Amino acid sequence: MNLTYYGHSCFLLEAGGSKVLFDPFIRPNPLAKDVDVDSIEADFILLSHGHGDHVADVEEIGKRTGAELVGMYEVLAWFEAKGLKADTKMNLGGTVQLPFGTVQMVAAAHSSSMPDGSYGGLAAGFVVKAEGKTFYFAGDTALTYDMKLIGERHTLDFAILPVGDHFTMGVDDALVAADWTGASKVIGMHFDTFPPLAVNHDEAKAKATAAGKELLLLAVGETISF
């Protein structure tokens, strides 16, 4: 299993013979200016909610690759109207079986609207199981007690959590979320993209170490393997 970071909350998971892209926001992200969007392949695109900083490149990549979208019903219906493949419409609590593994949609505490201001349903996260690994992609969220349910129901190999604060939880709450979900390894997202999301990397990693966690703040374009 390989995981590549494309900035903000965008990751490419390579697992089970599939390429799974999460929340593509690349072209408008100045920190991702060196990423060749045209070379990104995807079999599936998982969308946590409808905000522009999570869906900006969905139409371009989805149409070029023919990727199947996976996400909240209203978000997928919006893209379906634009001609994208969007049969895997979900809602909170649901689980789907895909060629690479299973995806369960879980609650996130955040707003959601589409780039044109239309209703985007509820924001969400995902628990993904693939190649014998289980991880939690939290999406944009505040710290919420629902995260305890993830720790009770799943044994996580790692969690991908927002750490940038301001619009989501920050590092301190993300470390609590790691405790509640049972994740000892945290991959940060939703940080540094805009000035309000700037994170002191050394300080954040020191806090994680003190809490008995490993915090990874990947560079844009960096790939790690599990």
Secondary structure by P-SEA (a helix, b strand, c coil): cbbbbccccbbbbbcccbbbbccccccccccccccccccccccbbbbcccccccccaaaaaaaaabbbbbccaaaaaaaaaacccccccccccbbbbcccbbbbbbbbccccccccccccccccccccccccbbbbbccccccccaaaaaaaccccccccccccccccccaaaaaaaaaaacccbbbbcccccccccccaaaaaaaaaaaacbbbbbccccccccc
